[in-house]
Amino acid sequence: MRVNVTTEIAAPIDRVWRALTVIDQVRAWDGVVAHDVPEDYPAPGQHARWRSAFGPLQLMLHDRIVDVDENRRFRSLIDIAFIRVDEEYLLSSNEPGVTTLVTNDQVHSRIPGLGWLAVLLTRANVHDSMSRLKAYCELVPPSP
């Protein structure tokens, strides 16, 4: 089951890339807290752990980096609660200062029969996350 979201962001690709990959910037827009994230994140083969809130619950998000093509593509396997997501970000630009970010997720449930719930939760989370990322990249001045 797939969740695909395309987001147009009025910011250059390198700005969006930093928001997706610099630990402090990820925390600022996504609300996750780095628990065990390598300093050179993201690099293929790394296993990063982030604390993530789901309502009143604090969950550990496991982020296993598969591929990184700087400023173009970032793919990882995400495990959180009963959900596993093969997540890919694709960045492109057809006009200066505007980034098209495609989030392409293959969603799985580790609990049989709950695939529909995994997709529902993932879709809602991706839409919310991309809205926060867009606002962060367009409204918050970039750090030096």
Protein Blocks (a to p, Z undefined) as FASTA:
>chain_A
ZZdddddddddfklmmmmmmmmklmmmmnopacfbdcfklccehiacdddddehjbccdd
ddddfbdcehkbccddddehjbccddddddddfbghiacdddddddddfbghilmmmmmm
mmmmmmmmmmmmmmmmmmmccdZZ
